[in-house]
Amino acid sequence: FFFFTCLIKQQQIMSDNMCELRAQLEEEYHPKCSKAWKAYEECGERLEAQGNPDGKHCDGWYGDYVHCLDGYIAKKLFAKLK
């Protein structure tokens, strides 16, 4: 039981570290994806102006932004997993 508890705690620590690293990398590479982020924000502004404040129709623009970030982040993140 103790062995499995240690493994679970170790995985949680690794997971937390990877989440922290991903957050740092997202912040670092956000400027490189600013065009996609701006398109997402503009979509939200358009929807709000039309009276649709929940932004549910901007998923595609957000997906473009995340895809851009992933292109930069993946290599550094996976290098840490080796």
Backbone as XML, in Angstrom:
<?xml version="1.0"?>
<chain id="A" units="angstrom">
  <residue number="1" name="PHE">
    <atom name="N" x="0.830" y="-1.198" z="0.000"/>
    <atom name="CA" x="0.000" y="0.000" z="0.000"/>
    <atom name="C" x="0.871" y="1.258" z="0.000"/>
  </residue>
  <residue number="2" name="PHE">
    <atom name="N" x="1.898" y="1.254" z="0.831"/>
    <atom name="CA" x="2.787" y="2.409" z="0.913"/>
    <atom name="C" x="3.469" y="2.685" z="-0.425"/>
  </residue>
  <residue number="3" name="PHE">
    <atom name="N" x="3.900" y="1.627" z="-1.109"/>
    <atom name="CA" x="4.564" y="1.758" z="-2.403"/>
    <atom name="C" x="3.644" y="2.466" z="-3.400"/>
  </residue>
  <residue number="4" name="PHE">
    <atom name="N" x="2.382" y="2.036" z="-3.470"/>
    <atom name="CA" x="1.438" y="2.634" z="-4.417"/>
    <atom name="C" x="1.118" y="4.077" z="-4.042"/>
  </residue>
  <residue number="5" name="THR">
    <atom name="N" x="1.049" y="4.348" z="-2.758"/>
    <atom name="CA" x="0.810" y="5.719" z="-2.298"/>
    <atom name="C" x="1.953" y="6.622" z="-2.743"/>
  </residue>
  <residue number="6" name="CYS">
    <atom name="N" x="3.184" y="6.129" z="-2.617"/>
    <atom name="CA" x="4.349" y="6.911" z="-3.052"/>
    <atom name="C" x="4.317" y="7.146" z="-4.557"/>
  </residue>
  <residue number="7" name="LEU">
    <atom name="N" x="3.937" y="6.124" z="-5.320"/>
    <atom name="CA" x="3.855" y="6.281" z="-6.769"/>
    <atom name="C" x="2.815" y="7.319" z="-7.153"/>
  </residue>
  <residue number="8" name="ILE">
    <atom name="N" x="1.683" y="7.283" z="-6.485"/>
    <atom name="CA" x="0.615" y="8.257" z="-6.782"/>
    <atom name="C" x="1.081" y="9.663" z="-6.448"/>
  </residue>
  <residue number="9" name="LYS">
    <atom name="N" x="1.723" y="9.836" z="-5.308"/>
    <atom name="CA" x="2.224" y="11.160" z="-4.933"/>
    <atom name="C" x="3.280" y="11.643" z="-5.921"/>
  </residue>
  <residue number="10" name="GLN">
    <atom name="N" x="4.148" y="10.740" z="-6.363"/>
    <atom name="CA" x="5.181" y="11.115" z="-7.327"/>
    <atom name="C" x="4.543" y="11.546" z="-8.648"/>
  </residue>
  <residue number="11" name="GLN">
    <atom name="N" x="3.519" y="10.837" z="-9.095"/>
    <atom name="CA" x="2.829" y="11.206" z="-10.332"/>
    <atom name="C" x="2.141" y="12.556" z="-10.187"/>
  </residue>
  <residue number="12" name="GLN">
    <atom name="N" x="1.565" y="12.834" z="-9.024"/>
    <atom name="CA" x="0.916" y="14.122" z="-8.804"/>
    <atom name="C" x="1.938" y="15.253" z="-8.850"/>
  </residue>
  <residue number="13" name="ILE">
    <atom name="N" x="3.099" y="15.026" z="-8.263"/>
    <atom name="CA" x="4.149" y="16.042" z="-8.278"/>
    <atom name="C" x="4.613" y="16.297" z="-9.702"/>
  </residue>
  <residue number="14" name="MET">
    <atom name="N" x="4.828" y="15.212" z="-10.463"/>
    <atom name="CA" x="5.244" y="15.369" z="-11.856"/>
    <atom name="C" x="4.168" y="16.095" z="-12.653"/>
  </residue>
  <residue number="15" name="SER">
    <atom name="N" x="2.924" y="15.742" z="-12.393"/>
    <atom name="CA" x="1.811" y="16.370" z="-13.100"/>
    <atom name="C" x="1.740" y="17.851" z="-12.763"/>
  </residue>
  <residue number="16" name="ASP">
    <atom name="N" x="1.874" y="18.180" z="-11.488"/>
    <atom name="CA" x="1.861" y="19.583" z="-11.073"/>
    <atom name="C" x="3.002" y="20.351" z="-11.713"/>
  </residue>
  <residue number="17" name="ASN">
    <atom name="N" x="4.195" y="19.740" z="-11.751"/>
    <atom name="CA" x="5.352" y="20.396" z="-12.362"/>
    <atom name="C" x="5.122" y="20.626" z="-13.852"/>
  </residue>
  <residue number="18" name="MET">
    <atom name="N" x="4.534" y="19.640" z="-14.530"/>
    <atom name="CA" x="4.258" y="19.781" z="-15.961"/>
    <atom name="C" x="3.216" y="20.876" z="-16.204"/>
  </residue>
  <residue number="19" name="CYS">
    <atom name="N" x="2.223" y="20.963" z="-15.323"/>
    <atom name="CA" x="1.209" y="22.018" z="-15.459"/>
    <atom name="C" x="1.836" y="23.391" z="-15.262"/>
  </residue>
  <residue number="20" name="GLU">
    <atom name="N" x="2.717" y="23.490" z="-14.279"/>
    <atom name="CA" x="3.406" y="24.759" z="-14.044"/>
    <atom name="C" x="4.283" y="25.120" z="-15.241"/>
  </residue>
  <residue number="21" name="LEU">
    <atom name="N" x="4.999" y="24.130" z="-15.760"/>
    <atom name="CA" x="5.859" y="24.367" z="-16.918"/>
    <atom name="C" x="5.022" y="24.796" z="-18.116"/>
  </residue>
  <residue number="22" name="ARG">
    <atom name="N" x="3.899" y="24.122" z="-18.338"/>
    <atom name="CA" x="3.032" y="24.479" z="-19.466"/>
    <atom name="C" x="2.535" y="25.917" z="-19.309"/>
  </residue>
  <residue number="23" name="ALA">
    <atom name="N" x="2.141" y="26.299" z="-18.113"/>
    <atom name="CA" x="1.665" y="27.664" z="-17.880"/>
    <atom name="C" x="2.767" y="28.683" z="-18.177"/>
  </residue>
  <residue number="24" name="GLN">
    <atom name="N" x="3.989" y="28.379" z="-17.772"/>
    <atom name="CA" x="5.122" y="29.268" z="-18.047"/>
    <atom name="C" x="5.372" y="29.369" z="-19.546"/>
  </residue>
  <residue number="25" name="LEU">
    <atom name="N" x="5.313" y="28.240" z="-20.230"/>
    <atom name="CA" x="5.549" y="28.239" z="-21.670"/>
    <atom name="C" x="4.432" y="28.967" z="-22.422"/>
  </residue>
  <residue number="26" name="GLU">
    <atom name="N" x="3.195" y="28.807" z="-21.948"/>
    <atom name="CA" x="2.086" y="29.527" z="-22.577"/>
    <atom name="C" x="2.311" y="31.036" z="-22.477"/>
  </residue>
  <residue number="27" name="GLU">
    <atom name="N" x="2.738" y="31.469" z="-21.308"/>
    <atom name="CA" x="3.006" y="32.896" z="-21.111"/>
    <atom name="C" x="4.166" y="33.354" z="-22.002"/>
  </residue>
  <residue number="28" name="GLU">
    <atom name="N" x="5.182" y="32.534" z="-22.118"/>
    <atom name="CA" x="6.350" y="32.865" z="-22.933"/>
    <atom name="C" x="5.999" y="32.968" z="-24.418"/>
  </residue>
  <residue number="29" name="TYR">
    <atom name="N" x="5.162" y="32.063" z="-24.902"/>
    <atom name="CA" x="4.864" y="32.013" z="-26.336"/>
    <atom name="C" x="3.576" y="32.732" z="-26.730"/>
  </residue>
  <residue number="30" name="HIS">
    <atom name="N" x="2.872" y="33.284" z="-25.769"/>
    <atom name="CA" x="1.648" y="34.027" z="-26.089"/>
    <atom name="C" x="1.894" y="35.123" z="-27.134"/>
  </residue>
  <residue number="31" name="PRO">
    <atom name="N" x="2.966" y="35.897" z="-27.034"/>
    <atom name="CA" x="3.191" y="36.934" z="-28.051"/>
    <atom name="C" x="3.315" y="36.380" z="-29.477"/>
  </residue>
  <residue number="32" name="LYS">
    <atom name="N" x="3.852" y="35.174" z="-29.623"/>
    <atom name="CA" x="3.988" y="34.586" z="-30.959"/>
    <atom name="C" x="2.640" y="34.179" z="-31.542"/>
  </residue>
  <residue number="33" name="CYS">
    <atom name="N" x="1.639" y="34.040" z="-30.680"/>
    <atom name="CA" x="0.305" y="33.632" z="-31.122"/>
    <atom name="C" x="-0.699" y="34.767" z="-30.931"/>
  </residue>
  <residue number="34" name="SER">
    <atom name="N" x="-0.211" y="35.975" z="-30.842"/>
    <atom name="CA" x="-1.084" y="37.109" z="-30.560"/>
    <atom name="C" x="-2.104" y="37.362" z="-31.671"/>
  </residue>
  <residue number="35" name="LYS">
    <atom name="N" x="-1.754" y="37.025" z="-32.900"/>
    <atom name="CA" x="-2.703" y="37.219" z="-34.005"/>
    <atom name="C" x="-3.938" y="36.329" z="-33.807"/>
  </residue>
  <residue number="36" name="ALA">
    <atom name="N" x="-3.715" y="35.074" z="-33.452"/>
    <atom name="CA" x="-4.828" y="34.149" z="-33.204"/>
    <atom name="C" x="-5.615" y="34.581" z="-31.968"/>
  </residue>
  <residue number="37" name="TRP">
    <atom name="N" x="-4.927" y="35.060" z="-30.929"/>
    <atom name="CA" x="-5.612" y="35.515" z="-29.715"/>
    <atom name="C" x="-6.475" y="36.743" z="-30.022"/>
  </residue>
  <residue number="38" name="LYS">
    <atom name="N" x="-5.941" y="37.652" z="-30.824"/>
    <atom name="CA" x="-6.695" y="38.851" z="-31.178"/>
    <atom name="C" x="-7.962" y="38.484" z="-31.960"/>
  </residue>
  <residue number="39" name="ALA">
    <atom name="N" x="-7.865" y="37.522" z="-32.861"/>
    <atom name="CA" x="-9.037" y="37.067" z="-33.616"/>
    <atom name="C" x="-10.086" y="36.488" z="-32.670"/>
  </residue>
  <residue number="40" name="TYR">
    <atom name="N" x="-9.642" y="35.745" z="-31.656"/>
    <atom name="CA" x="-10.553" y="35.175" z="-30.661"/>
    <atom name="C" x="-11.248" y="36.286" z="-29.870"/>
  </residue>
  <residue number="41" name="GLU">
    <atom name="N" x="-10.482" y="37.262" z="-29.415"/>
    <atom name="CA" x="-11.065" y="38.375" z="-28.665"/>
    <atom name="C" x="-12.054" y="39.167" z="-29.516"/>
  </residue>
  <residue number="42" name="GLU">
    <atom name="N" x="-11.706" y="39.398" z="-30.769"/>
    <atom name="CA" x="-12.605" y="40.132" z="-31.668"/>
    <atom name="C" x="-13.909" y="39.371" z="-31.871"/>
  </residue>
  <residue number="43" name="CYS">
    <atom name="N" x="-13.838" y="38.057" z="-31.954"/>
    <atom name="CA" x="-15.042" y="37.243" z="-32.075"/>
    <atom name="C" x="-15.929" y="37.448" z="-30.848"/>
  </residue>
  <residue number="44" name="GLY">
    <atom name="N" x="-15.338" y="37.404" z="-29.686"/>
    <atom name="CA" x="-16.093" y="37.615" z="-28.446"/>
    <atom name="C" x="-16.736" y="38.991" z="-28.395"/>
  </residue>
  <residue number="45" name="GLU">
    <atom name="N" x="-15.999" y="39.994" z="-28.838"/>
    <atom name="CA" x="-16.542" y="41.355" z="-28.867"/>
    <atom name="C" x="-17.725" y="41.458" z="-29.826"/>
  </residue>
  <residue number="46" name="ARG">
    <atom name="N" x="-17.606" y="40.798" z="-30.976"/>
    <atom name="CA" x="-18.722" y="40.800" z="-31.942"/>
    <atom name="C" x="-19.962" y="40.145" z="-31.346"/>
  </residue>
  <residue number="47" name="LEU">
    <atom name="N" x="-19.763" y="39.021" z="-30.679"/>
    <atom name="CA" x="-20.899" y="38.319" z="-30.084"/>
    <atom name="C" x="-21.548" y="39.143" z="-28.978"/>
  </residue>
  <residue number="48" name="GLU">
    <atom name="N" x="-20.734" y="39.802" z="-28.168"/>
    <atom name="CA" x="-21.283" y="40.651" z="-27.115"/>
    <atom name="C" x="-22.081" y="41.804" z="-27.711"/>
  </residue>
  <residue number="49" name="ALA">
    <atom name="N" x="-21.573" y="42.383" z="-28.763"/>
    <atom name="CA" x="-22.281" y="43.490" z="-29.427"/>
    <atom name="C" x="-23.616" y="43.015" z="-30.000"/>
  </residue>
  <residue number="50" name="GLN">
    <atom name="N" x="-23.680" y="41.736" z="-30.362"/>
    <atom name="CA" x="-24.908" y="41.171" z="-30.912"/>
    <atom name="C" x="-25.836" y="40.642" z="-29.821"/>
  </residue>
  <residue number="51" name="GLY">
    <atom name="N" x="-25.416" y="40.753" z="-28.576"/>
    <atom name="CA" x="-26.240" y="40.283" z="-27.471"/>
    <atom name="C" x="-26.061" y="38.809" z="-27.144"/>
  </residue>
  <residue number="52" name="ASN">
    <atom name="N" x="-24.939" y="38.234" z="-27.496"/>
    <atom name="CA" x="-24.651" y="36.837" z="-27.206"/>
    <atom name="C" x="-23.375" y="36.781" z="-26.358"/>
  </residue>
  <residue number="53" name="PRO">
    <atom name="N" x="-23.470" y="37.118" z="-25.068"/>
    <atom name="CA" x="-22.274" y="37.272" z="-24.238"/>
    <atom name="C" x="-21.564" y="35.979" z="-23.845"/>
  </residue>
  <residue number="54" name="ASP">
    <atom name="N" x="-22.135" y="34.811" z="-24.080"/>
    <atom name="CA" x="-21.481" y="33.589" z="-23.614"/>
    <atom name="C" x="-20.324" y="33.150" z="-24.497"/>
  </residue>
  <residue number="55" name="GLY">
    <atom name="N" x="-20.170" y="33.697" z="-25.678"/>
    <atom name="CA" x="-19.019" y="33.404" z="-26.532"/>
    <atom name="C" x="-18.949" y="31.981" z="-27.045"/>
  </residue>
  <residue number="56" name="LYS">
    <atom name="N" x="-20.057" y="31.255" z="-27.015"/>
    <atom name="CA" x="-20.013" y="29.843" z="-27.383"/>
    <atom name="C" x="-19.656" y="29.606" z="-28.834"/>
  </residue>
  <residue number="57" name="HIS">
    <atom name="N" x="-19.776" y="30.619" z="-29.665"/>
    <atom name="CA" x="-19.488" y="30.451" z="-31.075"/>
    <atom name="C" x="-18.055" y="30.840" z="-31.446"/>
  </residue>
  <residue number="58" name="CYS">
    <atom name="N" x="-17.220" y="31.081" z="-30.472"/>
    <atom name="CA" x="-15.832" y="31.466" z="-30.727"/>
    <atom name="C" x="-14.875" y="30.302" z="-30.499"/>
  </residue>
  <residue number="59" name="ASP">
    <atom name="N" x="-15.401" y="29.121" z="-30.356"/>
    <atom name="CA" x="-14.553" y="27.958" z="-30.082"/>
    <atom name="C" x="-13.509" y="27.734" z="-31.167"/>
  </residue>
  <residue number="60" name="GLY">
    <atom name="N" x="-13.867" y="27.956" z="-32.403"/>
    <atom name="CA" x="-12.914" y="27.766" z="-33.496"/>
    <atom name="C" x="-11.731" y="28.700" z="-33.402"/>
  </residue>
  <residue number="61" name="TRP">
    <atom name="N" x="-11.981" y="29.935" z="-33.039"/>
    <atom name="CA" x="-10.903" y="30.914" z="-32.906"/>
    <atom name="C" x="-10.009" y="30.564" z="-31.721"/>
  </residue>
  <residue number="62" name="TYR">
    <atom name="N" x="-10.636" y="30.105" z="-30.629"/>
    <atom name="CA" x="-9.838" y="29.697" z="-29.477"/>
    <atom name="C" x="-9.001" y="28.468" z="-29.830"/>
  </residue>
  <residue number="63" name="GLY">
    <atom name="N" x="-9.583" y="27.551" z="-30.583"/>
    <atom name="CA" x="-8.854" y="26.365" z="-31.036"/>
    <atom name="C" x="-7.642" y="26.735" z="-31.875"/>
  </residue>
  <residue number="64" name="ASP">
    <atom name="N" x="-7.785" y="27.756" z="-32.718"/>
    <atom name="CA" x="-6.648" y="28.226" z="-33.518"/>
    <atom name="C" x="-5.529" y="28.750" z="-32.617"/>
  </residue>
  <residue number="65" name="TYR">
    <atom name="N" x="-5.918" y="29.467" z="-31.562"/>
    <atom name="CA" x="-4.932" y="30.007" z="-30.617"/>
    <atom name="C" x="-4.197" y="28.870" z="-29.899"/>
  </residue>
  <residue number="66" name="VAL">
    <atom name="N" x="-4.953" y="27.896" z="-29.391"/>
    <atom name="CA" x="-4.351" y="26.773" z="-28.666"/>
    <atom name="C" x="-3.454" y="25.958" z="-29.603"/>
  </residue>
  <residue number="67" name="HIS">
    <atom name="N" x="-3.888" y="25.774" z="-30.823"/>
    <atom name="CA" x="-3.083" y="25.050" z="-31.809"/>
    <atom name="C" x="-1.755" y="25.765" z="-32.048"/>
  </residue>
  <residue number="68" name="CYS">
    <atom name="N" x="-1.801" y="27.080" z="-32.139"/>
    <atom name="CA" x="-0.580" y="27.869" z="-32.305"/>
    <atom name="C" x="0.356" y="27.659" z="-31.112"/>
  </residue>
  <residue number="69" name="LEU">
    <atom name="N" x="-0.185" y="27.779" z="-29.904"/>
    <atom name="CA" x="0.635" y="27.585" z="-28.702"/>
    <atom name="C" x="1.236" y="26.191" z="-28.657"/>
  </residue>
  <residue number="70" name="ASP">
    <atom name="N" x="0.411" y="25.194" z="-28.948"/>
    <atom name="CA" x="0.897" y="23.818" z="-28.893"/>
    <atom name="C" x="2.067" y="23.589" z="-29.836"/>
  </residue>
  <residue number="71" name="GLY">
    <atom name="N" x="2.057" y="24.264" z="-30.971"/>
    <atom name="CA" x="3.158" y="24.129" z="-31.914"/>
    <atom name="C" x="4.486" y="24.561" z="-31.327"/>
  </residue>
  <residue number="72" name="TYR">
    <atom name="N" x="4.461" y="25.542" z="-30.461"/>
    <atom name="CA" x="5.692" y="26.017" z="-29.822"/>
    <atom name="C" x="6.012" y="25.244" z="-28.546"/>
  </residue>
  <residue number="73" name="ILE">
    <atom name="N" x="4.979" y="24.917" z="-27.789"/>
    <atom name="CA" x="5.166" y="24.342" z="-26.461"/>
    <atom name="C" x="5.504" y="22.857" z="-26.497"/>
  </residue>
  <residue number="74" name="ALA">
    <atom name="N" x="4.940" y="22.127" z="-27.422"/>
    <atom name="CA" x="5.052" y="20.665" z="-27.420"/>
    <atom name="C" x="6.495" y="20.172" z="-27.345"/>
  </residue>
  <residue number="75" name="LYS">
    <atom name="N" x="7.363" y="20.738" z="-28.144"/>
    <atom name="CA" x="8.747" y="20.259" z="-28.177"/>
    <atom name="C" x="9.424" y="20.419" z="-26.827"/>
  </residue>
  <residue number="76" name="LYS">
    <atom name="N" x="9.235" y="21.566" z="-26.194"/>
    <atom name="CA" x="9.885" y="21.795" z="-24.897"/>
    <atom name="C" x="9.248" y="20.955" z="-23.804"/>
  </residue>
  <residue number="77" name="LEU">
    <atom name="N" x="7.941" y="20.812" z="-23.864"/>
    <atom name="CA" x="7.237" y="20.043" z="-22.835"/>
    <atom name="C" x="7.592" y="18.560" z="-22.921"/>
  </residue>
  <residue number="78" name="PHE">
    <atom name="N" x="7.577" y="17.998" z="-24.121"/>
    <atom name="CA" x="7.898" y="16.578" z="-24.280"/>
    <atom name="C" x="9.368" y="16.300" z="-24.003"/>
  </residue>
  <residue number="79" name="ALA">
    <atom name="N" x="10.234" y="17.255" z="-24.223"/>
    <atom name="CA" x="11.648" y="17.065" z="-23.902"/>
    <atom name="C" x="11.834" y="16.855" z="-22.402"/>
  </residue>
  <residue number="80" name="LYS">
    <atom name="N" x="10.986" y="17.464" z="-21.587"/>
    <atom name="CA" x="11.064" y="17.307" z="-20.125"/>
    <atom name="C" x="10.548" y="15.957" z="-19.678"/>
  </residue>
  <residue number="81" name="LEU">
    <atom name="N" x="9.713" y="15.313" z="-20.499"/>
    <atom name="CA" x="9.156" y="14.024" z="-20.125"/>
    <atom name="C" x="10.119" y="12.867" z="-20.359"/>
  </residue>
  <residue number="82" name="LYS">
    <atom name="N" x="11.147" y="13.089" z="-21.158"/>
    <atom name="CA" x="12.097" y="12.004" z="-21.479"/>
    <atom name="C" x="12.897" y="11.584" z="-20.285"/>
  </residue>
</chain>
